[in-house]
């Protein structure tokens, strides 16, 4: 029995070109899913290389689980932790939630950053 993968699979909704775009363009999995008519989970699996492994575009290791690039960086987390600026002010500046800033500040997330 031969198992067909990628575009050779008659049930495939994505193409190799779609997968390359998913892996190289910073859009959310949900946005890609709506555009391509697939679930955000299918997009996430293709982005992370769990499916479509044969496609040459390597999965982007800088992308967070949801697909969009992380808004916080190691350097930014260090700056937040040393700053007297409020979590809300940081959140507005960065474009993320106040909870994300707060969790980074109290070391519940970004634990690897000193």
TIRO-2110 file (N, C-alpha, C; in Angstrom, 1 decimal):
// TIRO-2110
0.8, -1.2, 0.0, N, 1, A
0.0, 0.0, 0.0, CA, 1, A
0.9, 1.2, 0.0, C, 1, A
0.6, 2.2, -0.9, N, 2, A
1.4, 3.4, -1.0, CA, 2, A
0.6, 4.5, -0.3, C, 2, A
1.3, 5.3, 0.6, N, 3, A
0.6, 6.4, 1.2, CA, 3, A
1.1, 7.7, 0.5, C, 3, A
0.1, 8.4, 0.0, N, 4, A
0.4, 9.7, -0.7, CA, 4, A
0.4, 10.8, 0.2, C, 4, A
1.4, 11.7, 0.1, N, 5, A
1.5, 12.9, 0.9, CA, 5, A
1.5, 14.1, 0.1, C, 5, A
1.3, 15.2, 0.8, N, 6, A
1.4, 16.5, 0.1, CA, 6, A
0.3, 16.7, -0.9, C, 6, A
0.6, 17.3, -2.0, N, 7, A
-0.4, 17.5, -3.1, CA, 7, A
-0.8, 16.2, -3.8, C, 7, A
-0.1, 15.1, -3.6, N, 8, A
-0.5, 13.9, -4.2, CA, 8, A
-1.6, 13.2, -3.5, C, 8, A
-1.9, 13.7, -2.3, N, 9, A
-3.0, 13.2, -1.5, CA, 9, A
-4.2, 13.9, -2.0, C, 9, A
-5.2, 13.1, -2.5, N, 10, A
-6.4, 13.7, -3.1, CA, 10, A
-7.2, 14.5, -2.1, C, 10, A
-7.0, 14.4, -0.8, N, 11, A
-7.8, 15.1, 0.2, CA, 11, A
-7.0, 16.4, 0.6, C, 11, A
-5.9, 16.7, 0.1, N, 12, A
-5.1, 17.8, 0.5, CA, 12, A
-5.8, 19.1, 0.1, C, 12, A
-5.9, 20.1, 1.0, N, 13, A
-6.4, 21.4, 0.7, CA, 13, A
-5.3, 22.4, 0.5, C, 13, A
-4.1, 22.1, 1.1, N, 14, A
-3.0, 23.0, 0.9, CA, 14, A
-2.2, 22.6, -0.3, C, 14, A
-1.4, 23.5, -0.8, N, 15, A
-0.4, 23.2, -1.8, CA, 15, A
1.0, 23.5, -1.2, C, 15, A
2.0, 23.0, -1.9, N, 16, A
3.4, 23.3, -1.5, CA, 16, A
3.6, 24.8, -1.4, C, 16, A
3.1, 25.6, -2.4, N, 17, A
3.2, 27.0, -2.4, CA, 17, A
2.5, 27.6, -1.2, C, 17, A
1.4, 27.1, -0.8, N, 18, A
0.7, 27.6, 0.4, CA, 18, A
1.6, 27.4, 1.6, C, 18, A
2.2, 26.2, 1.7, N, 19, A
3.0, 25.9, 2.9, CA, 19, A
4.3, 26.8, 3.0, C, 19, A
4.9, 27.1, 1.8, N, 20, A
6.0, 28.0, 1.8, CA, 20, A
5.6, 29.3, 2.3, C, 20, A
4.4, 29.8, 1.8, N, 21, A
4.0, 31.1, 2.3, CA, 21, A
3.7, 31.1, 3.8, C, 21, A
3.0, 30.1, 4.3, N, 22, A
2.7, 29.9, 5.7, CA, 22, A
4.0, 30.0, 6.5, C, 22, A
5.0, 29.3, 6.1, N, 23, A
6.3, 29.3, 6.8, CA, 23, A
7.1, 30.6, 6.7, C, 23, A
6.9, 31.4, 5.7, N, 24, A
7.7, 32.5, 5.6, CA, 24, A
7.1, 33.9, 5.8, C, 24, A
5.7, 33.9, 5.8, N, 25, A
5.0, 35.2, 6.0, CA, 25, A
4.4, 35.2, 7.4, C, 25, A
4.7, 36.2, 8.2, N, 26, A
4.2, 36.3, 9.6, CA, 26, A
2.7, 36.7, 9.7, C, 26, A
1.9, 35.8, 9.5, N, 27, A
0.4, 36.0, 9.7, CA, 27, A
0.0, 34.9, 10.7, C, 27, A
-1.1, 35.2, 11.4, N, 28, A
-1.6, 34.2, 12.4, CA, 28, A
-2.1, 33.0, 11.7, C, 28, A
-2.1, 31.9, 12.5, N, 29, A
-2.6, 30.6, 11.9, CA, 29, A
-4.1, 30.7, 11.6, C, 29, A
-4.9, 31.5, 12.4, N, 30, A
-6.3, 31.7, 12.2, CA, 30, A
-6.5, 32.4, 10.9, C, 30, A
-5.7, 33.5, 10.7, N, 31, A
-5.8, 34.3, 9.4, CA, 31, A
-5.5, 33.4, 8.2, C, 31, A
-4.4, 32.7, 8.3, N, 32, A
-4.1, 31.8, 7.2, CA, 32, A
-5.2, 30.8, 6.9, C, 32, A
-5.8, 30.2, 8.0, N, 33, A
-6.8, 29.2, 7.9, CA, 33, A
-8.1, 29.8, 7.2, C, 33, A
-8.5, 31.0, 7.6, N, 34, A
-9.6, 31.6, 6.9, CA, 34, A
-9.3, 31.9, 5.4, C, 34, A
-8.1, 32.3, 5.1, N, 35, A
-7.7, 32.6, 3.7, CA, 35, A
-7.7, 31.3, 2.9, C, 35, A
-7.2, 30.3, 3.4, N, 36, A
-7.0, 29.0, 2.7, CA, 36, A
-8.1, 28.0, 2.8, C, 36, A
-9.0, 28.3, 3.7, N, 37, A
-10.1, 27.3, 3.9, CA, 37, A
-9.8, 26.1, 4.7, C, 37, A
-8.8, 26.2, 5.6, N, 38, A
-8.4, 25.1, 6.5, CA, 38, A
-8.5, 25.5, 7.9, C, 38, A
-8.3, 24.6, 8.8, N, 39, A
-8.3, 24.9, 10.2, CA, 39, A
-7.0, 25.6, 10.6, C, 39, A
-7.0, 26.3, 11.7, N, 40, A
-5.8, 26.9, 12.2, CA, 40, A
-4.8, 25.8, 12.7, C, 40, A
-5.4, 24.7, 13.1, N, 41, A
-4.5, 23.6, 13.6, CA, 41, A
-3.8, 23.0, 12.4, C, 41, A
-4.4, 22.9, 11.2, N, 42, A
-3.7, 22.4, 10.0, CA, 42, A
-2.6, 23.4, 9.6, C, 42, A
-2.9, 24.7, 9.7, N, 43, A
-1.9, 25.7, 9.4, CA, 43, A
-0.7, 25.5, 10.4, C, 43, A
-1.0, 25.4, 11.7, N, 44, A
0.0, 25.3, 12.7, CA, 44, A
0.9, 24.1, 12.4, C, 44, A
0.3, 22.9, 12.1, N, 45, A
1.1, 21.7, 11.8, CA, 45, A
2.0, 21.9, 10.6, C, 45, A
1.5, 22.6, 9.6, N, 46, A
2.3, 22.8, 8.4, CA, 46, A
3.4, 23.8, 8.7, C, 46, A
3.1, 24.8, 9.5, N, 47, A
4.1, 25.8, 9.8, CA, 47, A
5.3, 25.2, 10.6, C, 47, A
4.9, 24.3, 11.6, N, 48, A
5.9, 23.7, 12.5, CA, 48, A
6.6, 22.5, 11.9, C, 48, A
6.2, 22.1, 10.7, N, 49, A
6.8, 21.0, 10.0, CA, 49, A
6.4, 19.6, 10.5, C, 49, A
5.2, 19.6, 11.2, N, 50, A
4.7, 18.3, 11.6, CA, 50, A
4.0, 17.6, 10.4, C, 50, A
3.5, 18.4, 9.5, N, 51, A
3.0, 17.9, 8.2, CA, 51, A
3.8, 18.6, 7.1, C, 51, A
3.7, 18.2, 5.9, N, 52, A
4.4, 18.8, 4.8, CA, 52, A
5.9, 18.8, 5.0, C, 52, A
6.5, 17.8, 5.6, N, 53, A
7.9, 17.7, 5.9, CA, 53, A
8.8, 17.8, 4.7, C, 53, A
8.2, 17.4, 3.6, N, 54, A
9.1, 17.3, 2.4, CA, 54, A
9.2, 18.7, 1.7, C, 54, A
8.5, 19.7, 2.2, N, 55, A
8.6, 21.1, 1.6, CA, 55, A
9.9, 21.7, 2.0, C, 55, A
10.6, 22.3, 1.1, N, 56, A
12.0, 22.9, 1.4, CA, 56, A
12.0, 24.0, 2.3, C, 56, A
11.0, 24.8, 2.4, N, 57, A
11.0, 26.0, 3.3, CA, 57, A
11.0, 25.5, 4.8, C, 57, A
12.1, 25.7, 5.5, N, 58, A
12.2, 25.2, 6.8, CA, 58, A
11.2, 25.9, 7.8, C, 58, A
10.7, 25.2, 8.8, N, 59, A
9.8, 25.8, 9.7, CA, 59, A
10.5, 27.0, 10.4, C, 59, A
9.8, 28.0, 10.7, N, 60, A
10.4, 29.2, 11.3, CA, 60, A
10.5, 29.0, 12.8, C, 60, A
11.7, 28.9, 13.4, N, 61, A
11.8, 28.6, 14.8, CA, 61, A
11.5, 29.9, 15.7, C, 61, A
11.4, 31.1, 15.1, N, 62, A
11.1, 32.3, 15.8, CA, 62, A
9.7, 32.5, 16.1, C, 62, A
8.8, 31.7, 15.4, N, 63, A
7.4, 31.9, 15.6, CA, 63, A
6.9, 31.2, 16.8, C, 63, A
6.0, 31.9, 17.5, N, 64, A
5.4, 31.3, 18.7, CA, 64, A
4.3, 30.3, 18.2, C, 64, A
3.7, 29.6, 19.1, N, 65, A
2.7, 28.5, 18.8, CA, 65, A
1.6, 29.0, 17.9, C, 65, A
1.1, 30.2, 18.2, N, 66, A
-0.1, 30.7, 17.4, CA, 66, A
0.3, 31.1, 16.0, C, 66, A
1.6, 31.2, 15.6, N, 67, A
1.9, 31.5, 14.3, CA, 67, A
2.5, 32.9, 14.1, C, 67, A
2.0, 33.9, 14.8, N, 68, A
2.6, 35.2, 14.7, CA, 68, A
3.9, 35.3, 15.4, C, 68, A
4.8, 36.2, 14.9, N, 69, A
6.0, 36.4, 15.6, CA, 69, A
5.8, 36.9, 17.1, C, 69, A
6.6, 36.4, 18.0, N, 70, A
6.4, 36.8, 19.4, CA, 70, A
6.7, 38.3, 19.5, C, 70, A
5.9, 39.0, 20.3, N, 71, A
6.1, 40.5, 20.4, CA, 71, A
7.2, 40.8, 21.4, C, 71, A
7.4, 39.9, 22.4, N, 72, A
8.4, 40.1, 23.4, CA, 72, A
9.7, 39.5, 22.9, C, 72, A
10.8, 40.0, 23.3, N, 73, A
12.1, 39.5, 23.0, CA, 73, A
12.9, 39.4, 24.3, C, 73, A
14.0, 38.7, 24.3, N, 74, A
14.8, 38.6, 25.5, CA, 74, A
15.2, 40.0, 26.0, C, 74, A
15.7, 40.8, 25.0, N, 75, A
16.2, 42.1, 25.4, CA, 75, A
15.0, 43.0, 25.9, C, 75, A
13.9, 42.9, 25.3, N, 76, A
12.7, 43.7, 25.8, CA, 76, A
12.2, 43.2, 27.2, C, 76, A
12.3, 41.9, 27.4, N, 77, A
11.9, 41.4, 28.7, CA, 77, A
12.9, 41.9, 29.8, C, 77, A
14.1, 42.0, 29.5, N, 78, A
15.1, 42.6, 30.4, CA, 78, A
14.8, 44.0, 30.7, C, 78, A
14.5, 44.8, 29.7, N, 79, A
14.1, 46.2, 29.8, CA, 79, A
12.9, 46.4, 30.7, C, 79, A
11.9, 45.5, 30.4, N, 80, A
10.6, 45.6, 31.2, CA, 80, A
10.9, 45.3, 32.6, C, 80, A
11.7, 44.3, 32.9, N, 81, A
11.9, 44.0, 34.3, CA, 81, A
12.7, 45.1, 35.1, C, 81, A
13.5, 45.9, 34.4, N, 82, A
14.3, 46.9, 35.0, CA, 82, A
13.5, 48.2, 35.1, C, 82, A
12.4, 48.3, 34.4, N, 83, A
11.7, 49.6, 34.2, CA, 83, A
10.7, 49.8, 35.3, C, 83, A
10.4, 51.1, 35.5, N, 84, A
9.3, 51.5, 36.5, CA, 84, A
8.0, 51.7, 35.7, C, 84, A
8.1, 51.7, 34.4, N, 85, A
6.9, 51.9, 33.5, CA, 85, A
5.8, 50.8, 33.8, C, 85, A
4.6, 51.2, 33.8, N, 86, A
3.5, 50.3, 34.1, CA, 86, A
3.3, 49.2, 33.1, C, 86, A
2.7, 48.1, 33.5, N, 87, A
2.5, 47.0, 32.6, CA, 87, A
1.6, 47.5, 31.4, C, 87, A
0.6, 48.3, 31.8, N, 88, A
-0.4, 48.8, 30.7, CA, 88, A
0.4, 49.6, 29.7, C, 88, A
1.3, 50.5, 30.2, N, 89, A
2.1, 51.3, 29.2, CA, 89, A
2.9, 50.5, 28.3, C, 89, A
3.6, 49.5, 28.9, N, 90, A
4.4, 48.6, 28.1, CA, 90, A
3.5, 47.8, 27.1, C, 90, A
2.4, 47.3, 27.5, N, 91, A
1.5, 46.6, 26.6, CA, 91, A
1.0, 47.4, 25.4, C, 91, A
0.7, 48.7, 25.7, N, 92, A
0.3, 49.6, 24.6, CA, 92, A
1.4, 49.8, 23.6, C, 92, A
2.6, 50.0, 24.2, N, 93, A
3.8, 50.3, 23.3, CA, 93, A
4.2, 49.1, 22.5, C, 93, A
4.1, 47.9, 23.0, N, 94, A
4.5, 46.6, 22.4, CA, 94, A
3.4, 46.1, 21.5, C, 94, A
2.1, 46.3, 21.9, N, 95, A
1.0, 45.7, 21.2, CA, 95, A
0.6, 44.3, 21.7, C, 95, A
0.7, 44.1, 23.0, N, 96, A
0.4, 42.8, 23.5, CA, 96, A
-0.5, 43.1, 24.8, C, 96, A
-0.9, 42.1, 25.5, N, 97, A
-1.7, 42.2, 26.6, CA, 97, A
-0.9, 42.6, 27.9, C, 97, A
-1.6, 43.3, 28.8, N, 98, A
-1.0, 43.6, 30.1, CA, 98, A
-0.6, 42.4, 30.8, C, 98, A
-1.4, 41.3, 30.7, N, 99, A
-1.1, 40.0, 31.3, CA, 99, A
0.3, 39.5, 30.8, C, 99, A
0.5, 39.6, 29.5, N, 100, A
1.8, 39.1, 29.0, CA, 100, A
2.9, 39.8, 29.5, C, 100, A
2.8, 41.1, 29.7, N, 101, A
3.9, 41.9, 30.3, CA, 101, A
4.1, 41.5, 31.7, C, 101, A
3.0, 41.5, 32.5, N, 102, A
3.0, 41.1, 33.9, CA, 102, A
3.7, 39.8, 34.1, C, 102, A
3.3, 38.8, 33.3, N, 103, A
3.9, 37.4, 33.5, CA, 103, A
5.4, 37.4, 33.2, C, 103, A
5.8, 38.2, 32.2, N, 104, A
7.2, 38.3, 31.9, CA, 104, A
7.9, 39.0, 33.1, C, 104, A
7.3, 40.0, 33.6, N, 105, A
7.9, 40.8, 34.7, CA, 105, A
8.1, 40.0, 35.9, C, 105, A
7.1, 39.2, 36.3, N, 106, A
7.2, 38.4, 37.5, CA, 106, A
7.9, 37.0, 37.3, C, 106, A
8.4, 36.8, 36.1, N, 107, A
9.2, 35.6, 35.7, CA, 107, A
8.3, 34.3, 35.7, C, 107, A
7.0, 34.5, 35.5, N, 108, A
6.2, 33.3, 35.2, CA, 108, A
6.4, 32.8, 33.8, C, 108, A
6.7, 33.7, 32.9, N, 109, A
7.1, 33.3, 31.5, CA, 109, A
8.5, 33.9, 31.3, C, 109, A
9.2, 33.6, 30.2, N, 110, A
10.5, 34.1, 29.9, CA, 110, A
11.5, 33.8, 31.1, C, 110, A
11.3, 32.6, 31.7, N, 111, A
12.2, 32.3, 32.8, CA, 111, A
13.7, 32.2, 32.5, C, 111, A
14.0, 31.9, 31.2, N, 112, A
15.4, 31.8, 30.8, CA, 112, A
16.1, 33.1, 30.8, C, 112, A
15.3, 34.2, 30.8, N, 113, A
16.0, 35.6, 30.7, CA, 113, A
16.3, 36.0, 32.1, C, 113, A
17.6, 36.4, 32.3, N, 114, A
18.0, 36.9, 33.6, CA, 114, A
17.7, 38.4, 33.8, C, 114, A
END
